[in-house]
Amino acid sequence: MSTTSASHGSTAPAVTSERLKNSRNAAMSGFVGSTLEYYDFYIFATAAALYLQPLFFPAEGNAGQIYAFATVGVSYITRPLGAVMWGWLGDVIGRKRALMACIVLMGVSTFVIGVLPTHASIGVWAPVLVIAMRLLQGLSAGGESPGSSSLSMETAPDHRRGFYTSWTIAGATAGLVLSSAIFIPLNMLPEEFMLSFGWRIPFLLSIVVTVVTVFMRRRLKEPEVFEEAKEHHEIVKVPIAFLVKNYPTQMLRIAGMALFLLMVGLVSTFSLAYGTKVAGINSSEMLTLITVSNLGTLVMVPVFGALSDRIGRRPVFIGGCIIMIGTVIAYFGTLSNASPGNTWMVWVLGIIMLSFGYAAANAVYVVYFPEQFPANVRYSGMAISLMLGLVIAGFAPAIAEAINGENNNWLGVAMFAAGGVAISAICALITPETAKIPTALLGQKKRK
């Protein structure tokens, strides 16, 4: 594969300056694209909790708020469809074109939410349009991070795939942090202003990031491995059928490894409510803890990505799972017995769990998953397999709430989390190591 091919030896492969530039552009566009994706998702969740109910879902009692919260989860309906659709486009037409369309759809649908007329102006059409835009957001989310991960992995130098690809997931964490930060000053403004126009500002600002991301992705080139697959007529017309027939084991293993992603929902959503209601900890302190822990994750993700290039994907991923299993039980146990003014141990455990355990597995999966498939079905393989695992992860807060019940069954919640992460570790243990394999040889069936 020209001068960019890697060898199994310890000597770093030669990398042309043009490919290195494309690798950096791909990593940065992946970072910005994921930032936009998760920024859009989390600003919607915050807006639904604080402002959307009276504006779009007026109803007696708490029914309106239930409807508003339901729009947060409705995007998961179209995420699997998006995985199939964008995966097909990315594997047949090209990664760059699919990702360009993906980010435009996300940016436009988010911007449109910011300009929608309210229920007072157009009646029932207001919530209908909100739901429609949220479904489009889900459609986009089904392909953005898998596509960015695949493109970053394929364009990166063979010996630095983990580091370059990790910036995609670092962007996701940045989006979460940014979405929390933007509402802090806005919430200090008068409520009348926020309900009239202020709530729209975060949605309108998303168009800036969209334009920047589109500009960056216009400069990208398709990965060499994808272009070679086209030249050798290896493009698969129906990737999902090809995957089910030829790579079912890989897809199941990846779906199992993706279960660790339930941790982010349990910590950012369930433990936020749990710590506030059960332990009586101020919600601002819990939000600050989650934000600080995610900032730690943002810093550590590239570090763990680079480490996986040196020692392998499996040890870093499994090591992160072990840290999560060990700390999640202690975290919920400490949280259940915490009290206002006595939360230092909750902080220590929360930061270790997210900034080290979760960050390690999070940094690796974005490169480890697409490395299991060949170039002609890589985008689809990554997207569809990941969405299979996210089905359970997406409902983790609701499952945890059901387990906890009215008896404060924190141990049951912790064991549920630990069990999901343990499955991820076991699946990683039986998944082939890929860190030292040249990009051109990834996904070959005869590989052990």
N, C-alpha and C positions, 0 to 999 in steps of 0.2 A: 504493500500500500504506500509506495513512495517513501520519502524520508521520514514520514511520521510514524511508521510502524514501530511497535515496541518489541522487545525481546524479553525472555524470561530471566535474563541475567540481571545483575545488580546495577549495570551501567545505565544511566538515564538515556532514553532514546533521543535522537536528534529531532528538534521541532523547528519548523520554519517560522520566521518572524510573522508571516501572514497568518499562519494557523494560530500562533500564540495570540495575535491581536483578535482573531475571531473567537478564540476561547474566552478571552477576557470580556469581549462584548456580549457573548452568550451568557456568561456568568452574571454580568451586571444586569442584562435585560431580564434574566430569570429572577434576580433579586427584586428589581423594581416591579415586575409583573406579579410576583407573589405578594409583594407588599400591597399592591392595589387590590388584588383578589381578597386578601384577608382584611384589609382596611374596610372595603365595601361590606363584607359580611358582618364585621363586628360593629360598624357604625349603625347598620340596620338594626342589630339586636339592641343596642343602647337606645336608639330612637324609638323602637317598639316598646321598650320598657317605660320610657319617660314621656313621649309626645304623641305617638301615632294613634293611640286609643281614642282620645276625644276628637281628633281631626278626621280619622278615616273609619273608625269602628265604634260610633256612638251606640251604646246599648245600656240597658238598666243593669244595676249590680256590677258584678265582675265579669259578665259575659263579654263585654267589649274588650277588656284586657286579655281575656283568653284568646279571642280572635286575633288580637295584635300579636301575641306570643306565637300563635299558630303560624303566622306568616314567616317567622324566623326559621321554622323547621320545614316549611313547604318546599324550600329549594332542594332538599335531599331527594325529592321525588324525581327531579330531572337530572341529577348528577350522574346516575348510572347511564341514562340515555346519552348524556354529554360525553361520557367516557367512550361509549361505542362510536358515536358520531365523529368526535374529534380524533379518536384513535384511527379510525378509517381514513379520514382526511390526511392526517399526519403521516400515515404509512403508505398511502397511495399517491397523494399529491405533493406532500412535503411538510417537514416540521415548521419551517418559517411561515408558510402561508396559513397553516392551521392556527399557529400561535398569534399571528396578526389578527385573524378573524376573531379568535377567542378573546383577546384583550379588548378589541373594539366593542364586542357584544357586552362584556362586563362593564366597561366604562360608560357606554351609552345608556344601558338599562339603569345603572346607578344614577346617572345625571337626570334621567327622565323622572325617577322617583322624586328628585329634588324640585321638580317644576310641576308636579301633578296638582291639579285642583283638589280641594278637600271635599268631604261629604256634604258640607254646607252648600257647595257650589254645584256639584253634579250628581249628588245622591249616591245611589248604590254603585255607580260606575267608578267612584273613587276607590273603594276597597278592591273592586275587580281589577283595576289597572295596577294597583300596588302588588297584588298577588301575581299578575301576569309578568310584571318586571322582576319579581322575586324568582319566578320560575326560569326566566331567562338568565338571571344571575347563576342559578344552579346549573343550568345547561353549560354556561361558560366554565364554572368551577370544575366540572367533570373532566376538563381537558387541559386547563392552564398549568397546574403544577406537574402533572405527569409529562406533558409536552416539554415544559421548560427543563425538567430533570433529564429527559431523554436527549434533548438537543445539547445541553451543557455537558453531559457525560460523553457524547459522541464527538464533540469538538475539542474537548480537553486533551492535553498530552496524556498518554497512557499511564504514566507514573504519577499523575496528579488529578485523576478523575474525581476522587473523593473530595478533595479540597475545592475544586471549581464547582462541582455540582452542589456542594453543601450551601452555597450562597442562595440557591433557590429557596431552601427551607428557612434560611436565615431571614429572607425577605418576608416569609409568612409570619414569623415572630415579630418583625418590625411593624408589619401591618396591624397586628394585635395591639402592640404598645402605642402606635400612632393613633389608633381609633379611640383608645382610652384617654390619651393626652389631649386630643382636640376638644373633647367634651368638658374637660375640667374648667377652662376659662369660660366656655359658653354657658355652663350651668350657673355662673356667677351673674349673668345678665338677667334683667327682669323677666319673669315668667310670661308676661303678655307678649314681649318681643319674641321669645323663644317659640311660643305657640303660633305666632303670626308668620315669622320669617326665619328666625334664628335656627330652628331645627333643620332647615334646608341647606345651610352653609356647608356642613361636612359632605353632603351628597354632591353639591355643585363643585366643590374643590376637587373631587375625584377626576374631573375632566382634565385637570392639569397633569396629573400622573399618567393618565391615558395617553395624552399627546406625547409626553416624554418617552413613554414605553414604545409607542408606535415608531417614533423617530429612531430610537435605538435599534429596534428590530428590523428596520428597513436596511440597516447596514450589515445584517447578518448574512452569512452564506450557509447553504445546506451542508451538513456534515459529509465528509468524504465517504464514510461507510454507506450512507443512504444513496449518494450519487452512484457509487459502484453497484449497489443493488439494482438501481434502475438500469444502468448500462448492461448488466448481465441478465436483465429481464427476470429478476427474482421478486418483483413486486407482487404481493398477494392481493387479489381483488376483494376478498371477503376475509379480513384478518381474524374476526372473532371465530369463524368456523375453523380456520386453520389452527388457531390457538387451542380450541377445545379438542381438536383431533390430535394435535402433535405435542402440546405443552400443558396438559391438564394438571400434572403433578406440580409443575412450577407455579401455575396459577393458584393452586390450593395452598402451597407453602407460603406464597407471598400474602395471600388473604389472611393466613394465620399469623404471619409476622406483623401484619398491619394492626392487629388487635391492641398493641401497646398504645396506639393513638387514643384509646379511650381515656388515658390519663389526663389529657388536656381538658376534656369536658368535665371530668370529675373534679379537677382542681379549680378551673376557672369558673365553672357554673355551680356544681353541686356543693363543693366545700365553701364557696362564697355564701350561699344561703344557709348551709349547715353551721358555719362558724358564727354567723350573725344571730340565728334563731336559737341554737342550742347553747352555744358558749357565751352568747351575749357580747361578742366582740364587735366593735364598731365597724360598720360596713366600709368606711373609708380606709381603715387599717387593713382589712382583708383585701380590698382592691389594691392598696399600696404593696402589700406582700406579693400578690399575684403579678403586679407590674414589675417589681424589682426582680422576682424570680425569672420572669420572661426576659428581662434585660440581660440577666446572667446567661440565659439560654442563647440569646442573640450573640453574645460574645464568644461562647464556648462552641457553638456549632461548627464554625470553620476550623477550630482547633481539633475537634474530634474527626472532622472530615479529612484533615491532613494526616492525623494519626492513623486512620484506616488505610491510607495509602502506604504507610510504612509497615504496619503489623497485620493488616488484613481487615476485611469487613466484619467477619464473624466475631472475633474477640471484642471489638469495640461495641458492636450491637448487643451481644450477650452480656458484656460487662455493664452496659447501661441498664439492661433489663434487671440484672441482679441488684443494682443500686435501687432501682424503683421498687422492686419486691420488698427489699429490706426496709426502705424508708416509708412506704405508703401505709404499712400497718402501724408503725410508730407515729406517723403524721396524724392519722385519724384518731388514734388513741389519745395522743396529746391534745389534739384539737377538741375532743369531746370533754376533756377535763380542764381545759384552759379557762381563764377568767380575765376580764378586762384588767390590763396592767400587768398581767403575768403570761405573756405570749412569746417570750424569747425563744423557747424551744420549738414552737410552731414555726417561727421564722427560720430557724436553723434547718429544721427538717424539710420545710417547703423549698428552701433555696437549694439544698443538696439534691432533693428529689427532681426538681425541674432543671436547674442549671447544670447538673452533672449527669444524673441518670437519664432523664428524658432527653436532654440535649445530645447525649452520645448516640442513642438509638435513632433520634430524629435526624441527626447529621448523616447517618449511614444509609437509612432506608432509601433516600432519594437517588443514591447511586447503586446500591445493592440490588434493588428491585429491577430496574431496567437492564442491568448487566446479565440477568438470567435469560434474556431473549435475544434473538438475532435482529439485525437492523431492519429487516423487512416487516417485522411485526412488533417491534420494540415499543412504540408509542401505545399501541392497542394493548399489548401485554401488561405494561405498567399501569395504564389507566383503569382497565377493567378489573384486574386483580386487586388493585388498591381499593376500588369502590366496593368490592365484595367484603373486604375487611371493615370498611367504614360503616357498613350497615349497622353492625353492633356498636361500634365506637360512637356513632352519631346518636344512638339512643342510650348511651351510658348514664347520663344524668337522670333520666327517667327511671331506668332500671335501679340505679342506686337509691333513688327516692322511695321506690317500692320496697326495696330490701330494708331500708332504714325504718320505714313505717312510723308508728307512734311510740315505739319502745326504745328508740335511740340505739339501733342495732349497728353501731359503727364498725364492729368487728366483721359483720356480714358484708358491709360495703367494702371494707379493706380487703377481705378475702376475694370478693368479686374482682376487684382491681388487680390484686396479685395473681389471681388465676388467669386473667386475660393476658397479663404480661408474661407469665410463665409459658403460656402457649406460644407466644411470640418467640421466646428464647429457645424452646424446643424445636420450633420450625426452622429457626436460624441454624441450629445445631446440625440439622440434616440437609441444609441448603449448601451447595457447592461454593467454595471460596472463589472469588473472582478478581481480587485486587491486582494480582500480578499477571493476569491474562491480557494480551493485546486486544484492543478494541475490535479489530477485524475478526477475531476468533471467538468473541463472546456469543453465547447462546448455541454453540454447536452441540448437536445431540450426543456426540461421542465423548464429550468432555466429562471427566470424572470430578 
